[in-house]
Amino acid sequence: MRFLSEYAGPRQFENSKQVTLKERNTIELVSPAALSIKTIVQELHIWQSFLTFGLRQASYTDEVYLLRRTSRGFDRFGLLLSGRKIAEPRVRRERDTLFRQSTFSNKIEERLRGWRQKHDQIDLAILIFSGAAYQDSAYVHTNLLTYLQALEVLHRELYKADRFPDDAIRKATLKALRDAIPKTLDPSLQKELSDSIQFVGAVTLLDRLKQLFSLYPKSLTPLFRRGDDDMGLLKDVRNFLTHYGGKKTLTKDFLWSRDAVVLKEKAHLFLEICLLGAMGMSDDEIQELVSNFEPYLDWRMETSIEFMNEYLKSVAAKSQTQGSAEATGAPG
């Protein structure tokens, strides 16, 4: 590669020079048959959501034009698209980009195919995921709730889980429960009880979080060292942020705390890891990918520090208890 600088006199010779090299990747959509405009717009949406996920920021389609060949050349028609573009509030950092061409290497075709095949099932989660918009101006607890809601929706769409073995048994059980409601109760209360019965046997948010965690233990354990206890915390936080009450350990102070910031970033990574799995990546492949991803390394280190601090506190408390027992002559 050769760079030439045009000479423009002695005083220009020592001027500092800067060269910028950029790479531009293109997703080319090719169809062997004619497609409707509606289908084309849907395809654009699918790959736009792919860019949103890979860039970790809301992405938009600026313009789409259709070209029609005529005797004079081409006529151009513009399409009106839903959604609007908003100004990027901050400069994106290179370290925040999850996808690069080198990331997938010779598996890039496999990953793109996995995204396309699963898109109808993960689309809702991606839309909620994009709703956070990755803006510094958004409240931390708002984004945290968004990621937790997206995790629940992702699990619901990917895994049609139910505690009943099949739909026939489910319907028979719910019917028996509704028939058992005393007819002497107030009609409005009868209806309320009948409506609530439909949730019997439903999979809870905690169940969903635990199953997602179990699918990617190598990738998620460094972020959530306490396993089920951390999943329980995420469940409690989601319920608190939805209702702003119910848990005495969570108060309005949590909304502005550092704990909320840490959980937001971990929930963000939790969701991204699950989406990578939905694309067909195994836990080992995901772990290899995120082990070179700086945001993941940052929050993995944060978890290690928290875990060590808790361990030191427990050791100090145990030593203090033993010291008090020795001072009073009580058995340690």
N, C-alpha and C positions, 0 to 999 in steps of 0.2 A: 504494500500500500504506500503510495507516494503522496505527500502533501506539498503543494507549491505555494509560495507567498510572493505576490507580485511586488517587485521592487519599485518604490516611489520616492527615491531620494535618500540622501545620507541620514536625515533626521528620522526617517521611518524605519531604518534598519534595526534599531534596538527596541522597537515597540514590542510589548508582550503580545503573544498570540495564543488563541484558544481554539481548540478543535473539538467539536461535539459529534459523537457517533451514535446514531440511534438505530434501533431495530424495529421494524414494523411487521407484525404478524397479521395474517388475513385468514378469516374463516370463510371458505368458499362453499356455498350451497349449490349443489348441482342436482337437477331432477331430470330423469330421462323422459318424463311426460309433462304435459302442460298442467299447471297448478292454478287453483283459484286464488284470487287476491286474499280471501279470508285465510287460506292455508298458508300463504306467504307471510302474512302478518303474524300468524301463530308461530311459525318457524323463527321469525325475527325475535319474538318474545322469548322463545326457548333459549336462544343463544345470547340474548341480552341478559337474561337471568344468570347464565353461565359466567358472563363477564362480571356481573355484580358480585357473584360469589368469589370468583378468582381474584378480583382486584380488592375485595373487602371494602367496597364503597358502592353507593348507588350509581348505576350506569343507565344511560338513556340513549335512545336512538334519535339523532338530530333530524335527519331527513331521509325519506325513501322516494325514489323516482322510478317510474315505469317508462320504458322506452318502446315505442311502436314503430316498426319499420314502415316507411312510406316511399313513394317514388322520388321524393325530394331528399330523403335521408331518414331522419328519425324525429318523431314527435315525442315530447317529454311531458309526463304527467306526475304531479306530486301527490303523495298519499297523506291524509291527515291521520296522525297517530295519537292514541290516548297517552296520558302522562305528560309531564312537563319537565324541562331541565332546570335545575337550580344551580346557582353558582357554588363552586367548591369552596367551603369556608377556610380550608387550610391546605398547605402544600403537602401532598402525599409523600410519605417516606418510603424509600425503596424496600426497607426491611419489612413493611407491612403487606407486601404482595405475596399471596399464597401460591399462585400458579406462575410458572415460567415454562418456556418450551423445554429447557433443560431438566425441569422437574420430572416430566413424564418420559423424556428421552424416546426410546423406541416403542413405548407403550402409549404414546399420545393418541393413536387411533382407537385403541381399546378404551381409554378413558372418555374420549368424546362420545363413543358409541354407548358406553355405560350411562353417561349423563342423558343422552337422548332417549334411551330406553326407559329410564326411571323418571323422566321429567314430569309426567302426568301425576305421579305419586308424590313427588317432593315439591311441586310447584307452589302449593299453599304455604309450606314452610319457608320457601325462598322469598315469597312475597312479604311474609311477616318479618323475616330476617332483613330484607331490604328496607322495611319500614323504619328501622332504627336509624338508617341513613348515615351512620358513622359520622355524625356531626358533633363537634365539641360543644355546640350550643344546646344540645339535647340534655335533659336531666339524666344523671347516671342511673337512678332507680327506674326511670322510664325505659331506658335501653335494657336494663337487667330484666325487667318484666317481659319485654319483647322477646328476648332470647329464650326465656323459660317457656313462654307460650309457644314459640316456634318449635321447641323440643317436643312438647306434648303433641302438637299437630303433626309433626314429622313421624312420630311413633304411631299415632292413630292411622295415618295414611299408609304407612309401610306394613304395619302388622295389625291386622283386624283381630285384635285379641279380645277374648271373652272368657270368663270363668266357667261358663257352661260348656259341656262337651260338644253340643250341637244346638242348632237353632230351635229344633222341635222341643227339646227338653227345656230350653229357656222359656219358650212361649207357654208351655204347660205349667211350669213353676210359677211364672208371673200371674197366670190366670188363676191358679189355686190361691195365691196370696191375695189377689183382688177379691175373690169370692169370699175370703175369710173376713173381710172388713164388715163389722157389725152394721146392719142396716138401720139400727136405732140411732146412729150418730147423725149429727147435723149434715145435710147434703153437701155443704161447702167443704166440711172436713173430710167427708168420704171421698170427694173429688181430689182433695189435696193429697190424701194418703194413696189413692189410686195412681196419681201422677208420679209420686215419689217412688213407687214400687218399680218403675221402669229402670231405675238406676241400680237395682239389686243385682249383684254379680258383675257390675261394670268394673273395668280395670281402672285403678286410681292413678293419679299422677306419679305417686311414689313407685307404684309397680312399673310404670313406663320408664321412669328414670333408672331404676335398678336394672331393667332388661337392657336398655341402651348401654349402660355402664358395663354390663357383663359381656357385651359384644366386642368391646374394644378395651380390655383391661390394661394391656401394655401401654396404650397411648393415653388413657385417662387416669390411671392410678397415680402417675407423677403429679397430676393436678389436684386429685382428690384422694389423699392418702388414707382418709378414714372410711372410704368406701361407702357402705350403706348409711353411715351417720351423715356423711356429706350429702348424700342423695336426700336424706330426711331434711337437712338444712335447706336445700334448694326448694323442696316442697313447701316448707314452712314460709320461706321468703316469698315464693310465688303467691301463696294464700294471703300473706300479710299485705303484699303490694296490690292485690286485687281488692281486698276488703278493708285494709288499714286497721286491723284489729285481730283479736283471737289468740295471739301468742304474747305472753307477758315478757318474754325475753326479747321481743322485737318491738321497738317504739319508734316514734317519729325521728328520734336521733339517728336511727339506722339509715334514714334517707340521705343523710349528709356525711355518713361515716366512711372511713377508709375501707371498712369491711364490705360496703356496698360496691366500691370501686373494684376491689379484688374479685368479688363474686361475679361482677359484670364481665370482667375480662375472662374469667374461667368458664362462665356459661357461654360466652362467645366462642371460645375454642372448643368446648364440648359440642356445640351445634355444628361447627365446621368439621370436626372429626366424624360426626355421625353422617354428615352429607358426603364426605369422602367415602365412607363405607357404602352409602347408597349408590355411589358411582361404580362400585365393584371392587374397591380396594380392600385388601385384608388388613387386619390389625397390625401385622408385621410391616406391611407396605406403608401404612399410615404413620407408624412410629418412625420409620426411616425418613419419611418426608418431613414430619414436624420436628425431628431431632436437629434439622438444619434451619428451622424457621425461628427467627429471633423472638417474636412475641411469645411463642410457646416456651422458649428457653427462659425468658424473663419470668413468666408466671410459674413455671416449674421451680425455679430458684426461690421464688416467693413462698411457695408451698413448703419447700425444704426448710426454709428459715422458720416458718411458723411451726412446723412439726418439731424442730429442734428446740425452739423456745418452750413449747408445751412440755417436752420431755424434761428439760432442765427445771421447769417449775415443779413438775411432779417429783423429781428427785430432791429438790430443795424442801418441799413440803414433807416428804417422807423422812428426811434427815431431821427436820425440826420436830416431828412427832416422836421420833426415836429419842432425840435429845431430851424432850420433856418427860418421857417415860423413865429415862435413866435418872433424871433429877429427882423424881418423886418416888423412885424405887418400884414403880409399876412395871409389869412385864411389857417388853417392847413388841 
